[in-house]
């Protein structure tokens, strides 16, 4: 142990305080952005660790899984929040290989295992653990069935026949889920569940039971719903920048649905099956009726999606400041090593020897440990200038979609697409759509790859970091322009 340590936590508001005091097996808190939900969960873990039964040697032991939908989100948000509040050295230490924080202070010893759900094998490993409890961060992104399966892995540690656990179960935090989805149905019509929130005029906090049972009866699941960020009882306001929520409402690319979720903690409208750019893309405005010509005096940009279906979208600004998507290159079931010669021929045919910079999926710069190279390195070795998105290794869908919306919604119009970009046009017209479930993510299909490329392209273009005109690609293969069907099918 590392000596005696007192932890003093001041909750961000009354709803978070009620969540902190809760003892039911499932405890969930819902609120707007920045309302202190994640920190409340971290402090809840510490409190529950401190109330576990003593082992024969006088130590309170427990084991936790901390779960997020993707490894990127787990690393960039969940783990970062944990490390900001839990002091390494005084409160244990981080073990990178095991992705585990060994919490150790006072009479507490706990394994806090950080796990993502990117791959099927990740879920299988998670559901083989023996746990005391689990924290599911942003649980609306995790299927409700998986939450139930995860709960079944609790009450396994410490050994229930020897020491047992003083509490076991699931805690979770999230922004408001999608209306009509599984979590909506559970919150509005669930059995053995209570919801604690402010009444409509914020004059008092009330607890209700969707199943009409007596509210004095302890439920299995307790839901705590924080108020709007612009309400008179908003939580965590003192820790936010002045005007934080008001600015979110006023920003140019805001939407009523986005404000409802991020500011007011209200349900999101279901996007199931809806075209991603339904409200911003207009064929008559954004599609050129004539061929858009490449200007060799202006840098050429490209966005690239890697994988077995590599896709690129090429674009540049014209003299009026309009961003034009000139060409697309999309392949199916092709490795990057096979794709590179095709790419070089295509660029030479369409653009000659351009000043080109390619912004790709940041995952392409990660080494998975199985090979000695990365997609980014292979591209650089082939002579291409590769650029990470402006926000570095973060790959948030919201940031990528916002970059596209930035150009679609400009008055010039800000984006014009060449008629040869058939897949991109079909995707914009409705092929690129959200999944038919409550997750606000697009379907992965033939349209998602070129649209991912468009998103990286727009992120780079919107950043203003254009390549130097001296950085042309090395050793281009040059041949004269001829009939398109005579040049590798382009």
Secondary structure, 3 states (H helix, E strand, C coil): CCCCCCCCCCCCCHHHHHHHHCCCCEEEEECCCCCCHHHHHHHHHHHHHHCCCECCCCCEEEEEEEEECCHHHHHHHHHHHHHHHCCCCCCCEEECCCCEEEEEECCEEEEEEEEECCCHHHHHHHCCCCCCEEEEECHHHCCHHHHHHHHCCCCCCCCCCCCCCCCCEEEEEECCCECCCHHHHHHHHCCCEEEEEECCCCCCEEEECCCCCCCCCCCCEEEEECCCCCCCCCCCHHHCCCCHHHHHHHCCCCCHHHHHHHCCCCCECCCCCCECCCCCCCHHHHECCCCCCCCCCCCEEEEEECCCCCEEEEEEECCCCCEEEEEEEECCCCCHHHHHHHHHHHHHHHHCCCEEEEEECHHHHCCCCCCCCCHHHHHHHCCCEEEECCCCCCCCHHHHHHHHHHHHCCCCCCEEECCCCHHHHHHHHHHCEECCCCCCCECCCHHHHHHHHHHHHHHHHHHCCCCCCCCECCCCCCCCCCCHHHCCCC
